Structure formats: C-alpha cells, structure tokens
C-alpha cells in the first residue's frame, strides 16, 4: 500500500487544486476580489481540500513574471514550490503534495535530496512535477539560456534519470552525460515511496507528448476544445502512445477553471466581468506572446482564439455554471477518459467552499467519488489545529 492518493485513491475522478503558491490564474484579471497570495491562504486552501478528500495540491514554479518592463507584476509572484510543499505537507494529513521543478534551475542532486526530504515530511505523499522551462528571461537569470525545443527534453530526460538513480541506487555511481557530470553520486535518505515519488509532466507539443508518455506517471494536458469527441481523442492519444510505444499505463489530468453560481446567467455574467471587462490585457498579451514563441505547443492563432480563456484561467478547461452543470461537465470529462482535474478560481476560498458543499455530493451520486470520512482533527481559520473530542 502507498500513502500517496495519486496512486492509491479509489476515486474514478481525482481532484486537486493548482497554483495556490501564487496568484494562480487570477494573475490575468484586475478585479479586486482576485486571490491575494499569502501563506495563510495556502494553508487554508490546502486544509480545506485535505478534509474533503482531494488527491492533490499542486504548486507552479515561477522565477520572473511575463512583463519585461514591469518586474513587480503579479505574474512573477510565487512562493518557492519546494519549501512551500514542505510546509503544506506538515500542515495536512492525507492529500497528495506536489513540487514543481524547472530542471534548468536546479541540479538533480539537490532535487533528489529535497524531494526525498519532503517525501519523509509527508509520509510518502509526494509527486514530482518536472518542467523543462519555456520562460526565457527567468531561465537566463540562472545563466541557463533557453535551449532548442527538442534539446530541452533531452536535458530533462537526463536530469530526471539522475534524480531517479539518486533515489534508488544503493551504491555510489559516476555519470558523464551530455549535460551533467556526476562523480560518486549518492543521496540519503531515500524517499519513503519505494523507487521514488510518481512523476507528472505537462507536454503539449508532439515531442512533449512523447516525453510525458515515456517518463511520467501523470500526463498533465491542455484541452483546447470543449467538444466531447475532441476531448476523448486528446486524452486517448496520450494513453495510446504510452501503451503502444512505451508499454506503460499513465494517468491523464487537466487544468480547469471554475466559476460556480446559483444560475447559469450569474456564472456567465461573472465570467464576463472578471475575464473580459476587467481583463489584464497586458498580462494576457505577454503570456500569449511567450507561449507562441517558446513552447512549440499551440499555434498563435489558436492562442488568440482562446484569449478570454487565458484571462479566465490560463487556458484551462471552463467549468462555468451551476453545481449541476459543473458536475455534468466533470462526468463528461471522466467518461472521455480523464483521470484527474486541477481546479483554479478567482477566489479560492469561496470557490472551494461552494464546490465542496454543492458539487462533491453530485460527483458521489454519479459514482465518480466515494464519500470521504471526516479527518480526526480539524483546522481553524487562523491556522491552529483544533482537536475534536470523541462523542460519548
């Protein structure tokens, strides 16, 4: 048995929250109620989903924002995902904890040691999200110029291979590769999880898809179309490549943004309010420009067509409407083969509360989730643990 719910959860559709170490997808709107990042918000959101039985809390890695002439723009605000994950691991009981690492920003020896440490803190609940990097200015801060697209994956494969070898090898080893030279490589402690934590990777280009299917346990994908047929084929392509080319089975997850209200009209109106009328156009312009130039994923004309989705939720799949409508959309995604979703909201605390009260019961009724028993301890809104006295 494993303590990591990414592997052990019985739920057909796994749930997680995304980007709570920063402003999240609210960095592209100017509305005042947008998520204002601080550590207390990270704790509150993580504990809320921990108590509700979610499987994942996933940070993003960010070293510099998108706007070259505005270095203090909110797109550059993010708490370090490794130290953040260590704190979240200590503050939670069962939810899976992720770290996100840009390979070009961290030596694999350091990554292996830090991930093993967080795996111990979490008692085996860690997953490593590996990223090759695409935001040129932030990598240049490290003296690591952005490599040609296919070479980024060659570097990432060697980096990840070293991390796994450090997790697993009982003996010292030497490594002399194209990107790294390691003499007497060794790392203790080994992770709690035998063989090391699971791996997640988001590869959207053809080369990225191949990498994810070969190396990742969780493929994190984009869903640019809302048509169920397109969604099904997009998900199936990853599972087919993994199985037929590499003899592996993978989970496929996607990012969604949530706007939940009591009526469809209220949800649509609020989406228009924050993502269109109060869109941070300079931020979205910069994101589209960098994505088109560097990621080698979706072409610019596609990115421009989904501009409002970038403003609403960084291009995530829209879940906009009533609790019933959102539950039906999640049923469709699950029926199309999706194994998990990562949620973002403009206001995380309000969004998680609405979702847990109104949507989770519908997912249980649909057979996508099992009822989650209350944890033995609760957390108050000031971050202090409050013991629950036994009845009787």
ZAMARGU-4260 file (C-alpha; in steps of 0.2 Angstrom, whole numbers, plus 5000, padded with zeros to 4 digits):
<rodrens>
0) 5000/5000/5000 | 5005/5018/4997 | 5000/5034/5006 | 5001/5044/4990 | 4982/5046/4985
5) 4988/5049/4967 | 4992/5030/4966 | 4980/5023/4980 | 4964/5033/4978 | 4949/5023/4973
10) 4940/5038/4965 | 4937/5037/4947 | 4940/5055/4945 | 4953/5063/4956 | 4953/5081/4961
15) 4966/5094/4966 | 4969/5112/4967 | 4983/5122/4957 | 4994/5137/4959 | 4990/5142/4977
20) 5008/5146/4980 | 5005/5162/4970 | 4990/5172/4962 | 4986/5157/4952 | 4976/5161/4936
25) 4969/5176/4945 | 4985/5185/4939 | 4976/5189/4922 | 4962/5199/4930 | 4961/5216/4938
30) 4946/5213/4949 | 4949/5217/4967 | 4942/5201/4974 | 4956/5191/4965 | 4966/5179/4975
35) 4979/5189/4985 | 4993/5177/4989 | 5000/5174/5006 | 5005/5159/5016 | 4989/5159/5026
40) 4979/5157/5010 | 4990/5142/5005 | 4986/5134/5022 | 4968/5137/5022 | 4965/5130/5004
45) 4976/5115/5007 | 4967/5111/5023 | 4950/5113/5015 | 4954/5101/5001 | 4963/5089/5013
50) 4947/5087/5024 | 4937/5085/5009 | 4947/5070/5002 | 4955/5078/4987 | 4970/5070/4980
55) 4982/5084/4975 | 4989/5101/4980 | 5000/5107/4965 | 5011/5122/4965 | 5018/5131/4950
60) 5036/5136/4948 | 5039/5154/4943 | 5055/5165/4945 | 5051/5180/4935 | 5034/5187/4928
65) 5029/5190/4910 | 5030/5209/4908 | 5048/5214/4904 | 5046/5232/4909 | 5036/5228/4925
70) 5046/5216/4935 | 5034/5218/4950 | 5019/5212/4941 | 5009/5199/4950 | 5013/5186/4936
75) 5030/5185/4944 | 5024/5182/4962 | 5026/5164/4968 | 5032/5156/4984 | 5046/5143/4981
80) 5037/5127/4977 | 5049/5116/4987 | 5049/5125/5003 | 5031/5128/5001 | 5027/5110/4998
85) 5037/5105/5014 | 5026/5117/5024 | 5010/5111/5016 | 5015/5093/5019 | 5017/5096/5038
90) 5000/5105/5039 | 4990/5092/5030 | 4985/5074/5034 | 4981/5064/5018 | 4981/5075/5002
95) 4994/5072/4989 | 5008/5085/4989 | 5017/5090/4973 | 5033/5100/4970 | 5036/5108/4953
100) 5054/5110/4947 | 5062/5118/4932 | 5076/5107/4928 | 5087/5121/4922 | 5085/5130/4938
105) 5091/5115/4950 | 5104/5102/4950 | 5097/5085/4950 | 5107/5080/4966 | 5099/5095/4975
110) 5082/5090/4968 | 5084/5072/4973 | 5088/5077/4991 | 5075/5089/4993 | 5061/5078/4986
115) 5066/5064/4997 | 5065/5075/5012 | 5048/5081/5008 | 5043/5063/5005 | 5048/5060/5023
120) 5039/5075/5029 | 5023/5070/5020 | 5025/5051/5024 | 5025/5046/5006 | 5013/5058/4999
125) 5024/5067/4986 | 5023/5069/4967 | 5037/5077/4957 | 5031/5088/4943 | 5045/5091/4931
130) 5046/5105/4919 | 5059/5109/4905 | 5055/5128/4906 | 5050/5140/4892 | 5050/5157/4900
135) 5067/5163/4893 | 5070/5178/4905 | 5068/5168/4921 | 5080/5154/4914 | 5093/5167/4909
140) 5093/5173/4927 | 5101/5156/4931 | 5114/5158/4917 | 5104/5144/4908 | 5099/5151/4891
145) 5083/5143/4884 | 5088/5128/4873 | 5081/5122/4857 | 5064/5114/4859 | 5069/5096/4857
150) 5085/5098/4867 | 5075/5104/4882 | 5068/5087/4883 | 5085/5078/4881 | 5091/5089/4895
155) 5075/5085/4905 | 5077/5066/4902 | 5095/5066/4908 | 5090/5077/4923 | 5076/5066/4928
160) 5086/5050/4925 | 5099/5056/4938 | 5086/5061/4950 | 5078/5043/4949 | 5095/5035/4950
165) 5099/5045/4966 | 5083/5040/4974 | 5086/5021/4970 | 5104/5017/4969 | 5111/5008/4985
170) 5129/5012/4979 | 5139/5027/4973 | 5140/5030/4954 | 5148/5040/4941 | 5138/5049/4927
175) 5146/5058/4912 | 5132/5063/4900 | 5128/5077/4888 | 5123/5089/4901 | 5129/5083/4918
180) 5145/5076/4926 | 5142/5067/4942 | 5157/5059/4952 | 5152/5047/4966 | 5134/5051/4965
185) 5124/5046/4980 | 5109/5053/4991 | 5102/5048/5008 | 5089/5047/5014 | 5080/5038/5000
190) 5062/5043/4998 | 5048/5034/5008 | 5040/5029/4992 | 5049/5013/4985 | 5058/5019/4969
195) 5054/5037/4972 | 5038/5048/4970 | 5027/5047/4955 | 5031/5060/4941 | 5020/5072/4932
200) 5024/5081/4916 | 5014/5093/4905 | 5019/5090/4887 | 5008/5098/4874 | 5019/5098/4858
205) 5022/5081/4849 | 5040/5080/4857 | 5032/5085/4874 | 5019/5071/4872 | 5032/5058/4869
210) 5042/5063/4884 | 5027/5063/4895 | 5021/5046/4889 | 5038/5039/4891 | 5043/5046/4908
215) 5028/5052/4918 | 5015/5043/4928 | 5003/5058/4926 | 5002/5067/4910 | 4995/5085/4913
220) 4987/5090/4896 | 4978/5105/4889 | 4960/5103/4882 | 4958/5117/4870 | 4941/5111/4864
225) 4925/5108/4873 | 4918/5095/4861 | 4917/5078/4869 | 4924/5069/4854 | 4939/5081/4853
230) 4942/5079/4872 | 4941/5060/4871 | 4953/5059/4857 | 4965/5071/4866 | 4965/5060/4881
235) 4966/5044/4872 | 4981/5050/4862 | 4992/5050/4877 | 4986/5034/4884 | 4988/5026/4867
240) 5006/5032/4864 | 5011/5027/4882 | 5004/5009/4880 | 5009/5006/4862 | 5026/5014/4861
245) 5032/5013/4879 | 5022/4998/4886 | 5016/5009/4900 | 4999/5015/4908 | 4998/5033/4913
250) 4985/5044/4921 | 4979/5059/4911 | 4975/5075/4921 | 4969/5093/4915 | 4968/5110/4922
255) 4950/5118/4924 | 4945/5135/4930 | 4929/5136/4940 | 4915/5149/4940 | 4901/5142/4951
260) 4885/5152/4954 | 4867/5148/4958 | 4861/5151/4940 | 4870/5149/4923 | 4867/5168/4919
265) 4875/5173/4936 | 4890/5162/4931 | 4891/5169/4914 | 4890/5187/4920 | 4904/5184/4932
270) 4915/5176/4919 | 4912/5191/4908 | 4915/5203/4922 | 4932/5197/4928 | 4939/5189/4912
275) 4933/5201/4898 | 4928/5218/4906 | 4942/5218/4919 | 4955/5208/4909 | 4973/5212/4912
280) 4976/5214/4894 | 4995/5217/4895 | 4997/5201/4905 | 4987/5190/4893 | 4996/5198/4878
285) 5013/5194/4886 | 5008/5176/4890 | 5001/5173/4873 | 5017/5180/4865 | 5029/5170/4876
290) 5019/5154/4874 | 5018/5156/4855 | 5037/5160/4854 | 5044/5147/4866 | 5033/5132/4870
295) 5031/5125/4852 | 5013/5119/4858 | 4998/5128/4851 | 5000/5140/4837 | 4997/5158/4839
300) 4981/5159/4830 | 4974/5146/4842 | 4980/5155/4857 | 4972/5171/4851 | 4955/5162/4849
305) 4956/5157/4867 | 4962/5174/4873 | 4947/5175/4886 | 4951/5158/4892 | 4969/5163/4896
310) 4961/5178/4905 | 4949/5167/4914 | 4960/5153/4919 | 4977/5152/4909 | 4969/5142/4896
315) 4961/5129/4907 | 4945/5120/4903 | 4930/5130/4908 | 4918/5124/4921 | 4906/5138/4922
320) 4888/5137/4928 | 4878/5129/4942 | 4883/5115/4953 | 4873/5103/4942 | 4881/5110/4926
325) 4898/5108/4933 | 4895/5091/4939 | 4889/5086/4922 | 4904/5093/4913 | 4915/5083/4925
330) 4905/5067/4921 | 4909/5071/4903 | 4927/5073/4906 | 4928/5057/4916 | 4918/5047/4903
335) 4931/5054/4890 | 4945/5045/4900 | 4951/5059/4911 | 4958/5053/4927 | 4960/5069/4937
340) 4957/5088/4937 | 4966/5103/4945 | 4955/5117/4949 | 4958/5136/4950 | 4946/5150/4955
345) 4947/5169/4955 | 4943/5167/4974 | 4949/5150/4980 | 4941/5151/4997 | 4924/5155/4991
350) 4926/5143/4976 | 4932/5128/4986 | 4918/5131/4999 | 4904/5131/4985 | 4912/5116/4976
355) 4913/5106/4992 | 4895/5109/4998 | 4886/5108/4981 | 4897/5098/4968 | 4905/5085/4978
360) 4889/5077/4983 | 4884/5076/4965 | 4900/5068/4960 | 4897/5055/4974 | 4880/5052/4967
365) 4887/5049/4950 | 4899/5036/4956 | 4915/5047/4952 | 4919/5050/4970 | 4917/5040/4986
370) 4911/5048/5002 | 4926/5054/5012 | 4925/5051/5031 | 4930/5066/5042 | 4948/5068/5047
375) 4951/5065/5066 | 4956/5083/5068 | 4950/5100/5061 | 4959/5116/5057 | 4953/5133/5062
380) 4953/5148/5050 | 4968/5155/5059 | 4979/5140/5056 | 4979/5132/5073 | 4974/5113/5074
385) 4958/5110/5084 | 4956/5093/5092 | 4939/5086/5090 | 4933/5077/5106 | 4926/5059/5104
390) 4907/5058/5106 | 4900/5049/5121
</rodrens>
